[in-house]
Amino acid sequence: MTAGAVGTAESGARTAGRHGRRVAGNRWFHRLSRAGLVARGIIYLLIGWLAVQIGLGDGGEQADKKGALQEIGEKPGGTIMLWLLTLGFLGLALWRFSEAAFGQPVADGDKPVKRLASFGRGVFYTAGFAGMLSFVLGQGGSSSDQQSHSYTARAMEHQGGRWLVLAVGVGFVAWGVGNIVSAVRRKFLKKLNVGEMSPRVAPVVKALGVVGRSTRGLVFGGVGVFLIRAAATFDPDEAKGLDGTLREFAGTPAGPWLLVAVALGLVVFGAYSLCEARWRKVEAARGGQGR
């Protein structure tokens, strides 16, 4: 490649970077990000409520994203709501990718490990957006358990796939433990504009964050445990999604009441997500200010 071509490529990259920072700093992009947090909150409120019903013996729907979408779709105006939620999850994905590109608006938010974490969350929410879009377009979609079984089986058909499943499982466990530790230590507060909260509201948001984020970490850590078991036994059927993992809590000595307690924790996380939609710092570290 000639020096001129290299210079042109570098100039193009800088131009793309400036455009990207301008978009990430735009107030409409921030609003889309907050809309995504609202969408996440609504989904978790419904998943938690469905799991509560299962624990009480009244549930017929799956306690996962598909079950939540089906619940919404059956209500008047459900199609419009589904499209809004899908758009919200697209906003979540784009927001996380902007953090991966430009850094998070917190101390040390531009470190490589922080950017990598944001990229991983972007991929996670992109998958969620794709699944929701497929559902809205009438293509149905699989339950979380079916997806977990299918993906695990496909991975294990290839050389080294077993180790990939193991790595993903370990990653889920590590992410879950990290969420619990972060919640207990209240590290999530540095991502919120706590100064904008009233003295009465701040303690409530803190409590919701501790309980909700800890519960979410516990549940997704459980998903990781079942993936590890699937890899260890070379049995894809051992893998479980969100619904299957939640139902396992009912099989413990504590019985269905433990499932109800965990489900209520997910409801709390949904409420906390709505609080994040109001007070979360969504501006990328070097995103600039929108006008």
matplotlib code that plots the C-alpha trace (Angstrom):
import matplotlib.pyplot as plt

x = [0.0, 1.4, 1.9, -0.9, -3.3, -2.3, -2.9, -6.3, -7.3, -6.2, -8.1, -11.2, -10.9, -10.6, -13.6, -15.6, -14.5, -15.7, -19.0, -19.4, -18.6, -21.1, -23.8, -22.9, -23.1, -26.5, -29.4, -31.7, -29.2, -29.2, -33.0, -32.9, -30.5, -32.9, -35.8, -33.8, -33.5, -37.2, -37.7, -35.4, -37.2, -40.6, -39.3, -37.8, -41.0, -43.0, -40.4, -40.4, -44.2, -44.5, -42.0, -44.0, -47.1, -45.1, -43.9, -47.5, -48.7, -50.7, -48.2, -48.7, -46.2, -42.5, -40.6, -38.3, -38.2, -40.5, -43.0, -42.9, -43.4, -46.3, -47.9, -47.6, -48.8, -52.0, -53.0, -54.8, -52.2, -49.7, -48.2, -47.3, -45.8, -43.7, -42.3, -41.4, -39.7, -37.8, -36.6, -35.6, -33.4, -31.7, -31.0, -29.4, -27.1, -26.1, -25.4, -23.2, -21.3, -20.8, -19.3, -17.0, -15.9, -15.6, -15.5, -18.0, -18.8, -17.3, -13.8, -11.5, -14.4, -12.0, -9.8, -9.6, -11.3, -14.2, -14.6, -14.5, -17.2, -19.4, -18.8, -19.9, -23.0, -23.6, -23.5, -25.8, -28.4, -28.0, -29.0, -31.9, -33.0, -32.7, -34.9, -37.5, -37.6, -38.1, -41.0, -42.6, -42.3, -44.4, -41.5, -42.2, -38.9, -37.7, -37.9, -34.7, -34.3, -34.8, -32.2, -29.7, -30.1, -29.8, -26.8, -25.0, -25.7, -24.4, -21.3, -20.6, -20.8, -17.5, -14.0, -13.3, -17.0, -17.2, -14.5, -16.3, -19.5, -17.4, -15.9, -19.2, -20.5, -17.6, -18.1, -21.8, -20.8, -18.1, -20.5, -23.1, -20.6, -19.3, -22.9, -23.5, -20.3, -20.9, -24.4, -23.4, -20.5, -22.9, -20.5, -23.4, -24.0, -21.1, -23.0, -26.0, -26.6, -27.2, -27.0, -30.1, -32.2, -34.1, -33.1, -36.2, -35.7, -31.9, -32.2, -35.0, -33.0, -30.0, -32.1, -33.6, -30.2, -28.7, -31.6, -32.3, -28.8, -27.9, -30.8, -30.0, -26.4, -27.6, -30.0, -27.5, -24.8, -27.1, -27.4, -23.6, -23.6, -25.9, -23.7, -20.7, -22.6, -23.5, -19.9, -18.7, -21.2, -21.1, -24.9, -26.6, -29.8, -28.2, -28.0, -30.8, -32.1, -33.7, -37.0, -35.4, -32.9, -35.7, -37.7, -34.7, -35.1, -38.5, -36.7, -34.5, -35.4, -36.9, -39.4, -41.5, -41.1, -37.5, -38.6, -41.1, -38.4, -36.0, -38.8, -39.7, -36.0, -36.3, -39.3, -37.2, -34.5, -37.1, -38.1, -34.4, -34.0, -36.8, -34.8, -31.7, -33.7, -34.1, -30.8, -28.2, -25.2, -25.6, -23.2, -20.0, -16.8, -15.7, -19.1, -19.3, -22.5, -25.5, -27.2]
y = [0.0, 3.4, 6.2, 8.2, 5.3, 4.9, 8.6, 8.4, 5.5, 7.3, 10.4, 8.4, 6.7, 10.0, 11.4, 8.3, 8.7, 12.3, 11.4, 8.6, 10.8, 13.4, 10.8, 9.3, 12.8, 13.7, 14.1, 12.0, 9.2, 9.6, 9.4, 6.2, 4.8, 5.7, 4.2, 1.0, 1.0, 1.4, -1.5, -3.7, -2.7, -3.7, -7.0, -7.9, -6.8, -9.2, -12.1, -11.7, -11.6, -14.7, -16.5, -15.5, -17.1, -20.3, -20.4, -20.0, -22.8, -20.4, -19.9, -21.2, -18.9, -19.3, -17.0, -15.6, -12.9, -14.9, -15.4, -11.7, -10.8, -13.2, -11.6, -8.1, -9.2, -10.5, -7.1, -4.3, -2.2, -5.0, -4.9, -1.2, -1.9, -4.8, -2.5, 0.1, -2.4, -3.8, -0.3, 0.2, -2.9, -1.6, 1.6, -0.5, -2.3, 1.0, 2.6, -0.2, -0.2, 3.6, 3.0, 0.3, 2.8, 6.0, 4.8, 4.9, 8.2, 7.0, 7.0, 4.8, 4.2, 4.3, 1.4, -1.5, -3.9, -1.5, -1.1, -4.9, -5.3, -2.7, -4.5, -7.8, -6.2, -4.7, -8.2, -9.5, -6.8, -7.2, -10.8, -9.7, -7.2, -9.8, -12.2, -9.6, -8.4, -12.0, -12.4, -9.1, -10.1, -13.2, -15.6, -16.9, -17.6, -20.2, -20.2, -19.5, -23.2, -24.3, -21.7, -22.8, -26.5, -25.7, -23.5, -25.9, -28.8, -27.0, -25.9, -29.4, -30.8, -29.0, -29.7, -27.6, -26.7, -28.4, -26.0, -23.1, -24.0, -24.3, -20.9, -19.3, -20.9, -19.7, -16.3, -16.2, -17.3, -14.7, -12.0, -13.1, -13.1, -9.7, -8.3, -9.5, -8.1, -4.8, -4.6, -5.4, -2.8, -0.4, 0.3, 0.8, 4.2, 5.8, 5.2, 7.1, 10.9, 10.4, 14.2, 14.7, 12.4, 13.8, 12.7, 10.4, 8.9, 8.1, 5.4, 3.7, 3.6, 2.2, -0.5, -1.5, -1.6, -3.8, -6.3, -6.3, -6.4, -9.2, -11.3, -10.8, -11.9, -15.0, -16.0, -15.6, -17.2, -20.2, -20.2, -20.4, -23.3, -25.4, -24.6, -25.8, -29.0, -29.5, -29.2, -31.5, -34.2, -33.6, -33.4, -30.3, -31.1, -30.1, -26.5, -24.3, -20.8, -18.3, -20.1, -23.5, -21.9, -20.1, -23.3, -25.1, -22.8, -24.5, -27.9, -26.9, -27.8, -24.3, -25.3, -22.9, -20.1, -19.7, -19.3, -16.7, -14.8, -14.9, -13.9, -10.9, -10.0, -9.8, -7.6, -5.3, -5.3, -4.2, -1.4, -0.4, -0.4, 2.2, 4.3, 3.9, 5.2, 8.4, 8.8, 6.7, 8.4, 7.5, 9.9, 8.2, 9.4, 11.3, 11.5, 15.3, 17.2, 17.1, 20.2]
z = [0.0, -1.0, 1.5, -0.2, 0.2, 3.9, 4.4, 2.7, 4.9, 8.1, 7.1, 6.4, 9.8, 11.5, 9.6, 10.5, 14.2, 14.2, 12.8, 15.3, 18.2, 16.9, 16.7, 20.2, 21.7, 20.1, 22.5, 20.3, 20.6, 24.4, 24.3, 22.3, 24.8, 27.7, 25.7, 25.6, 29.4, 29.6, 27.2, 29.3, 32.4, 31.0, 29.8, 33.2, 35.0, 32.8, 33.1, 36.9, 37.0, 34.8, 37.1, 40.1, 38.6, 37.9, 41.5, 42.7, 40.3, 38.1, 35.2, 31.7, 29.9, 29.8, 32.1, 29.5, 26.7, 24.4, 27.1, 27.9, 24.2, 23.9, 27.0, 25.4, 22.0, 23.4, 24.8, 22.9, 21.1, 21.7, 18.2, 18.6, 22.0, 20.6, 17.9, 20.4, 22.7, 19.7, 18.8, 22.4, 22.3, 19.1, 21.1, 23.9, 21.4, 19.7, 23.0, 24.2, 20.9, 21.3, 24.7, 23.2, 20.6, 22.7, 26.3, 29.2, 31.0, 34.3, 35.8, 33.8, 31.4, 28.4, 29.5, 27.1, 29.5, 30.0, 26.2, 25.7, 28.3, 26.5, 23.2, 24.7, 26.1, 22.6, 21.1, 23.8, 23.1, 19.3, 19.7, 21.8, 19.2, 16.4, 18.4, 19.1, 15.5, 14.4, 16.8, 15.7, 12.1, 12.8, 12.6, 16.1, 17.8, 20.2, 23.9, 25.9, 26.7, 23.1, 22.0, 24.6, 23.6, 19.9, 20.2, 22.5, 20.3, 17.2, 19.0, 20.2, 16.6, 15.8, 17.1, 20.2, 20.5, 23.9, 25.2, 23.6, 25.5, 28.7, 28.1, 27.6, 30.7, 32.8, 31.3, 32.4, 35.9, 36.1, 34.8, 37.3, 40.3, 39.1, 39.1, 42.6, 43.9, 42.1, 43.5, 47.1, 46.9, 45.3, 42.5, 40.1, 41.7, 39.9, 36.7, 37.9, 38.3, 42.1, 42.6, 40.6, 42.9, 45.9, 49.4, 49.5, 46.1, 46.3, 49.0, 47.2, 43.9, 45.8, 47.4, 44.0, 42.5, 45.2, 45.1, 41.4, 40.1, 42.6, 41.5, 37.9, 38.6, 40.4, 37.6, 34.8, 36.9, 37.1, 33.3, 33.2, 35.6, 33.4, 30.3, 32.3, 33.2, 29.5, 28.5, 31.3, 30.4, 26.7, 26.8, 25.2, 27.0, 30.2, 29.0, 30.2, 29.3, 31.5, 31.9, 32.7, 35.1, 37.0, 37.3, 38.9, 41.9, 42.6, 42.8, 45.7, 49.3, 49.7, 47.0, 44.9, 47.4, 46.4, 42.8, 43.9, 45.8, 42.9, 40.5, 42.7, 42.5, 38.7, 39.1, 41.3, 38.6, 36.1, 38.4, 38.8, 35.0, 34.8, 37.3, 35.2, 32.2, 34.2, 36.0, 34.0, 32.5, 28.9, 27.2, 25.8, 27.4, 24.3, 22.6, 22.9, 23.5, 21.2, 20.1]

ax = plt.figure().add_subplot(projection="3d")
ax.plot(x, y, z, "-o")
ax.set_aspect("equal")
plt.show()
